Amino acid sequence: MDIERTIQASAKVANLPVFEQSAALCYRFAKGKPEILLITTRRSGKWIIPKGWPTKGLTSGQSAALEAWEEAGVSGMCANAPLGQFSYVKTRSGVGPAQFVVDVFPLHVRRLSAKYPENDVRRRKWYSPKKASHRVILPGLAVLLQGFAPKLN
């Protein structure tokens, strides 16, 4: 059984509420090789990718692109279909634990802005897919990052 199925099975057994989110796997090419943009969480400073709640009136991919702009200052081409999914369990203050299932959409970065909504509360840094997979703490996300191999057009 893989890590994602284990997390999802544990959440079912614990009868946790399940919430869906969208994430953007922001990438670019440097010297012909892919790089992934990681950002820090607002509170703990752990490395993640931009993610958040679905936005009413937008597709999941469009919601992911919006999160990428707000959290990382990224503009670019976001895929319509997710490349994969990961999940995690988080305890929310005053509410308790819940499972979050995140669809991940690749977003080819065309522009990186210096000023964006969350630039004062997050850091961002480019990594190779392998190094990015070692920086994040969510196992399912790490697997997606390590196997990410976009084609240079």
DOVO-88367 format. One record per residue (C-alpha): residue number from 1; residue in one letter; x, y, z. Coordinates in Angstrom, 1 decimal. Layout:
N
(node NUM, 'a', (X, Y, Z))
...
END
This chain:
153
(node 1, 'm', (0.0, 0.0, 0.0))
(node 2, 'd', (1.5, 3.4, -0.9))
(node 3, 'i', (1.7, 6.4, 1.4))
(node 4, 'e', (-1.3, 8.2, 0.0))
(node 5, 'r', (-3.6, 5.2, 0.4))
(node 6, 't', (-2.3, 4.7, 4.0))
(node 7, 'i', (-3.1, 8.3, 4.9))
(node 8, 'q', (-6.5, 8.2, 3.2))
(node 9, 'a', (-7.4, 4.9, 4.9))
(node 10, 's', (-6.3, 6.2, 8.3))
(node 11, 'a', (-8.5, 9.3, 7.8))
(node 12, 'k', (-11.5, 7.1, 7.0))
(node 13, 'v', (-10.9, 4.9, 10.1))
(node 14, 'a', (-10.7, 8.1, 12.2))
(node 15, 'n', (-13.9, 9.4, 10.5))
(node 16, 'l', (-12.2, 12.7, 9.7))
(node 17, 'p', (-13.9, 15.3, 7.5))
(node 18, 'v', (-12.4, 15.5, 4.0))
(node 19, 'f', (-11.7, 18.8, 2.2))
(node 20, 'e', (-10.5, 19.3, -1.4))
(node 21, 'q', (-7.8, 21.8, -2.4))
(node 22, 's', (-5.9, 22.7, -5.6))
(node 23, 'a', (-2.2, 23.3, -5.9))
(node 24, 'a', (0.2, 24.6, -8.5))
(node 25, 'l', (3.5, 22.8, -9.2))
(node 26, 'c', (5.3, 25.9, -10.5))
(node 27, 'y', (8.3, 25.0, -12.8))
(node 28, 'r', (10.7, 26.6, -15.2))
(node 29, 'f', (13.7, 25.5, -17.2))
(node 30, 'a', (17.2, 26.6, -16.4))
(node 31, 'k', (20.0, 25.5, -18.7))
(node 32, 'g', (17.5, 22.9, -20.2))
(node 33, 'k', (16.7, 21.3, -16.8))
(node 34, 'p', (13.5, 21.7, -14.9))
(node 35, 'e', (13.4, 23.6, -11.6))
(node 36, 'i', (10.5, 23.7, -9.1))
(node 37, 'l', (9.5, 26.7, -7.1))
(node 38, 'l', (8.9, 26.0, -3.4))
(node 39, 'i', (7.4, 28.5, -1.0))
(node 40, 't', (7.3, 28.5, 2.8))
(node 41, 't', (4.2, 28.2, 4.9))
(node 42, 'r', (3.1, 31.4, 6.6))
(node 43, 'r', (3.4, 30.1, 10.2))
(node 44, 's', (6.0, 27.3, 10.4))
(node 45, 'g', (8.3, 28.2, 7.5))
(node 46, 'k', (8.1, 24.7, 6.0))
(node 47, 'w', (8.6, 24.2, 2.3))
(node 48, 'i', (5.4, 23.5, 0.2))
(node 49, 'i', (3.9, 24.4, -3.2))
(node 50, 'p', (1.2, 27.0, -3.6))
(node 51, 'k', (-2.2, 25.5, -2.6))
(node 52, 'g', (-5.6, 26.5, -1.4))
(node 53, 'w', (-9.3, 26.3, -1.5))
(node 54, 'p', (-11.3, 26.1, -4.7))
(node 55, 't', (-12.5, 29.5, -5.9))
(node 56, 'k', (-16.2, 29.7, -6.9))
(node 57, 'g', (-16.5, 30.2, -10.7))
(node 58, 'l', (-13.0, 28.9, -11.5))
(node 59, 't', (-11.9, 25.4, -12.5))
(node 60, 's', (-9.5, 23.6, -10.2))
(node 61, 'g', (-6.6, 24.4, -12.5))
(node 62, 'q', (-7.6, 28.1, -12.5))
(node 63, 's', (-7.9, 28.0, -8.7))
(node 64, 'a', (-4.3, 26.6, -8.5))
(node 65, 'a', (-3.1, 29.4, -10.8))
(node 66, 'l', (-4.7, 32.0, -8.6))
(node 67, 'e', (-3.0, 30.5, -5.5))
(node 68, 'a', (0.3, 30.5, -7.3))
(node 69, 'w', (-0.1, 34.3, -8.0))
(node 70, 'e', (-1.2, 35.1, -4.4))
(node 71, 'e', (1.3, 33.0, -2.6))
(node 72, 'a', (4.3, 33.0, -4.9))
(node 73, 'g', (3.9, 35.9, -7.4))
(node 74, 'v', (3.8, 33.5, -10.3))
(node 75, 's', (2.1, 34.0, -13.7))
(node 76, 'g', (2.2, 31.3, -16.4))
(node 77, 'm', (0.4, 28.5, -18.2))
(node 78, 'c', (-1.4, 26.1, -15.9))
(node 79, 'a', (-2.5, 22.7, -17.1))
(node 80, 'n', (-6.2, 21.9, -17.3))
(node 81, 'a', (-5.7, 18.4, -15.9))
(node 82, 'p', (-3.9, 17.5, -12.6))
(node 83, 'l', (-0.6, 15.6, -12.8))
(node 84, 'g', (-1.4, 13.9, -9.5))
(node 85, 'q', (-2.8, 14.2, -6.0))
(node 86, 'f', (-1.5, 14.0, -2.5))
(node 87, 's', (-3.2, 14.2, 0.9))
(node 88, 'y', (-2.4, 15.1, 4.4))
(node 89, 'v', (-4.1, 15.3, 7.8))
(node 90, 'k', (-4.0, 18.7, 9.6))
(node 91, 't', (-5.4, 19.7, 13.0))
(node 92, 'r', (-7.2, 23.0, 12.6))
(node 93, 's', (-7.4, 25.4, 15.6))
(node 94, 'g', (-10.7, 25.1, 17.4))
(node 95, 'v', (-12.1, 22.6, 14.8))
(node 96, 'g', (-9.9, 19.5, 15.1))
(node 97, 'p', (-8.3, 17.2, 12.6))
(node 98, 'a', (-9.3, 16.9, 9.0))
(node 99, 'q', (-8.0, 15.2, 5.8))
(node 100, 'f', (-7.1, 17.4, 2.9))
(node 101, 'v', (-6.9, 16.0, -0.6))
(node 102, 'v', (-4.9, 18.2, -3.0))
(node 103, 'd', (-5.1, 18.0, -6.8))
(node 104, 'v', (-1.7, 19.2, -8.3))
(node 105, 'f', (-1.6, 21.1, -11.6))
(node 106, 'p', (1.6, 21.8, -13.3))
(node 107, 'l', (2.1, 25.5, -14.1))
(node 108, 'h', (4.9, 26.6, -16.5))
(node 109, 'v', (6.1, 29.9, -15.0))
(node 110, 'r', (6.4, 32.7, -17.5))
(node 111, 'r', (6.8, 35.6, -15.0))
(node 112, 'l', (7.9, 36.0, -11.4))
(node 113, 's', (6.8, 39.2, -9.8))
(node 114, 'a', (8.6, 40.9, -6.9))
(node 115, 'k', (5.4, 42.2, -5.4))
(node 116, 'y', (2.4, 39.9, -4.9))
(node 117, 'p', (-0.2, 39.5, -2.1))
(node 118, 'e', (1.8, 37.3, 0.2))
(node 119, 'n', (5.4, 38.4, -0.5))
(node 120, 'd', (5.8, 39.7, 3.0))
(node 121, 'v', (4.9, 36.4, 4.7))
(node 122, 'r', (6.5, 33.8, 2.5))
(node 123, 'r', (9.9, 33.0, 1.0))
(node 124, 'r', (10.4, 31.2, -2.3))
(node 125, 'k', (13.2, 29.3, -3.8))
(node 126, 'w', (13.9, 27.2, -7.0))
(node 127, 'y', (15.1, 23.6, -6.7))
(node 128, 's', (15.7, 20.6, -8.9))
(node 129, 'p', (12.8, 18.1, -8.7))
(node 130, 'k', (15.0, 15.8, -6.6))
(node 131, 'k', (16.1, 18.5, -4.1))
(node 132, 'a', (12.5, 19.9, -3.9))
(node 133, 's', (11.3, 16.4, -3.0))
(node 134, 'h', (13.7, 16.3, -0.1))
(node 135, 'r', (12.7, 19.8, 1.2))
(node 136, 'v', (9.0, 19.2, 1.6))
(node 137, 'i', (7.6, 17.2, 4.6))
(node 138, 'l', (4.5, 15.8, 3.0))
(node 139, 'p', (5.4, 12.3, 1.6))
(node 140, 'g', (2.8, 12.2, -1.2))
(node 141, 'l', (4.0, 15.6, -2.4))
(node 142, 'a', (7.6, 14.5, -2.3))
(node 143, 'v', (6.8, 11.6, -4.5))
(node 144, 'l', (5.1, 13.9, -7.1))
(node 145, 'l', (8.0, 16.3, -7.1))
(node 146, 'q', (10.7, 13.6, -7.4))
(node 147, 'g', (9.0, 12.1, -10.4))
(node 148, 'f', (8.2, 15.4, -12.2))
(node 149, 'a', (9.9, 15.5, -15.6))
(node 150, 'p', (8.3, 18.1, -17.9))
(node 151, 'k', (9.4, 18.4, -21.5))
(node 152, 'l', (11.3, 21.4, -22.8))
(node 153, 'n', (9.3, 22.8, -25.7))
END
